[in-house]
Amino acid sequence: MTEPKNVAILIFDAVEVLDFAGPFEIFSVTGRRSGIEPFAVYTVAENAGPVLARNEFSVNPRYRLDDCPAPDILVVPGGHGSRQQMRNQRVLDWIRQVSDAAELTLSVCTGALMLAKAGLLDGLRATTHFSALDLLAEIAPKTTIERDTRFVDCGSLITSAGVAAGIDMSLHVVARLLGEEIATETAAYIEYPWRQDTAR
């Protein structure tokens, strides 16, 4: 069997919980019923120590930016904290550097704003949480904003709409990499009503 793909999920203060927990769950449980482990999933934060997610939900990141294993898949979630991270040049530089080497870069919700600030959305189509679509259009004028879709697949970069849409996007990635049968099995395992035809 091939080595599992590293899936790094960035977390930061005031991150939306389901934005990162949804993809974390999907990639963590994929393959369980088939006896395969295609993904090695871990969280990463700028610094060591607890991250206070939405409503002060405390999360201990497994890695810091400086010691994070090179990811094959990078997940950038959103939430109120993304507004501050949009001005965090160290984090934006790390996203840009990691994305250049990764197979896939994914954003959930307003994580797309961070990708835009990192210069990764120019010339692409993208989406985000419905409340931030106009802001995304403002900060990413070279990006075509998709307003009525769960997620947008542009090849090596995939953006999703808000919160729970990250689950649909993650299952889409599983289907793309491992086949729709494995993705359907994963959705059934977490008892999630998933349809593959939700992207543009």
N, C-alpha and C positions, 0 to 999 in steps of 0.2 A: 504493500500500500504506500502511496505517496505521503510525504510529510504533510501535516496539517498546515493550512494557511493561517498565518498570524492575523488576528483581527484586533486592532487597537481602538478602543473607544475613549475618546477624550472626555474628561469631566472637569468641571469648574464650579465655583460657588454660584448658587442660584440657577444651576442647570435644571431643566425640566426632567423629572424622574423617569417618566415613561419614554422620553426621547432617547435616553441611553439604556434603560432597563429592557425596553422592548427588543431592540436589536441584540442586546446581550443575551437575552433568553433565546431568541431564534437561533443565533449562531452557536450557542452553547448546547442546545438540545438536538440540533440537526444530526441525523444519522443514528440516534440512539436505538431506534427500533430495528435498524438494519445492521447494527454492530459495527458502525464506522464512526470515526472521529475526524471529520474533515477540517474542523476549525479549532484553533487555540485562541481563546478569547480572553482579553485582559483590559483593565482600565488604566488610564494614564492621566496624570495631572501635572501642572507646571511645577509644583513643589510637593515634598513629602508631607504627610499629615492629613487629617480628615478634610474632606470637601463637604461643604454644607449645601446640599441640593435644595430644590424647592421646599419650602416650609421647614427648613433646617433639618432635612433628612441627611444624616451623617453617613458618608461613604469613605472608605479607606482605599485610595488608589493603589493598584499593585506596583505601578512604576511611575517614575518622574520623567519629564521630557528628556533629561540627560542620560537616563539608563534604560529607556524603553527599547525592547527588541524591535528591529525593523519590521513594520507591518506590511503584509500583502494587501490588507484592506484597512482603511482608516475610516472611522465613523465620527463625524462631528455633530453632536446634538445641539439643541438650542435651549430656549428658555430666557428668562429675564437677564440672566448672567451673560448672555451672548452680546448684549449691548456694551458691557464693559470689555469683554474679550475682543470686540471689534477694534478697540484702541490699544490692545496689548500686543506690541510689535514682536515681542519674543515668541508668543504663541502663534501669531500669524506667520512668522518666519518658519517656525517649526512645521506648521501645517503645509506650507508651500514646499519645504524641503522633503518632507515625508511623502507628500502627494506625488512629487516628481518621480519617486522610486516605486511607489505602490502600484499594484495592479488595479485597484479600485479605490476611489474616494467617495464617500457617501455623506450626505448631510440630512439631518432630520430637523424639521421646523425651521427656526431662525438660525440654525447652524449655517444655512445658506448665506446669511449676512457675513459670517466670518470667512466663508469661502470667497465671497465677492471682494471683501477687503484684502484678502490674500492674493487677489488677481487671478483667481482660477476659473471664473465664470465668463470671461470675455469671449464673445463669439458663440456662446452655447445657449441652449434653452435651460430654464431652471424654474423651480417653484419653491414656496416656503409656506409658513402659516398664513392663513387668509388675512390676518390683521397686519402682516408685515409685507404684503405684496407690493404696495406702493413704495415702501422704504427700500425694498430690494431693487425696484426699478430705478429709484433715485441714485443709489450708490453703485449700481451696475448698469450704466446706460448702454453698454455694448452687449447686454444679455437680453434675450427674448424671454419675457416672463409668461409662464403658463399659469393661468388662474383657475382652471377647473379640472384639476387632475390630482391623483393621489401621489404620483411621483413621476419624474422625468429621467429617462435613461439616455445619457449622451455618450455611452461607451465606457470610458474609464472614469467618468464622473456621473453620479446619480444623486439628484436632490429629491426630497420628499416634502409633502405638505406637513401640517402640524401633528405633533404628538403621536397618536396611534397610527398615522400614515407610515411611520418608520417601520412598523411591523410588516406592512404590505411590501414596502421597499426591500426589506431584508429577505422576505420569502421570495421575492422576485430574483434577488441575487442568488439565493440558494438554487432556484430553478435554472437560472442562467448557467451556473457553474456545475451543478450536479444533476440537473434534470428535473422536470416537473413532478415526477413521481416522488422523489425525495422531498421536494418542497410541500407537496400535498400531504405526505406522511408527517412532516414536521408540524404543519398547521393542524392536522388532526390530533397530534400528540398534545398540543396546548389548547385544543378545542377552540380554534379560531376560525371563523368563517371567511376563508380566503378565496379570492378570484384572481387569476393571472392576468385578466384583461383590464386592469385598472390604470395602466400607464399610457403615455402618448409617445 
